[in-house]
Amino acid sequence: MSNEIKLTAMPTPNPNTIKFLVDTYFFEKGSLDFPTKERAKDSLLAQELFGIEGMAGVMIGTNFISITKDDDAGWDKVLEVASNKIKSLLSNKESKLFDDKLLDELDKKNENEPDSVKRIKEILDSEIRPAIGMDGGDCEFISYEDGILTLRLQGACSNCPSSVMTLKMGIENRLREDIED
């Protein structure tokens, strides 16, 4: 009886990023972003993917992996190798894909946050992040001060030509509906 991992490679609006939908969940919510090889040191999965020539970034969502290639790397050299590495690592139940401290960071909550920050995070988590995740990306809350929200776009969104539209027309408009300031 084979316990083969099912992967579905999907294009994203970013021509340099592919999203692999995986038939398993890595964690309940959030994402882990590895924009550089150096940041990948705490994730076996990200380290292995950065071992592929032409790999520029890795982001791991709840049930997907987005990989971004260098502009000059061809998908013919990256896609199949990445797919095989992901299948191999996920099939090996002994593999520890992430350091515990990475997973602990996903669960951090600040109970002393103002109500406006809690509401922003609630909208991001329930509406915006799932929508962006469908395109292989994510957005991370950085700060909200003096009416200015700072987010970090990740995965397919980080250097996508459509990211300005995502921010202005999608996220900003949606948050203005509920957040007065």
URQUI-V558124 format. One line per field, one symbol per residue. phi: phi as a letter, one per 20 degrees, with the letter a starting at -180 (. if undefined). A space follows every 50 residues. Layout:
phi->???
This chain:
phi->.edffeccecfcfefecdddedebdeafbnbddcfcfffefecgffgfff fefnfdaccdegbbcdddefgeeeffedgfffgfffgffffefffefcfg ffffffefcdfeffgffffgfffgfecfffffffdncacdfdabclmded cdecmfefcefefffgffeefffffffddfe
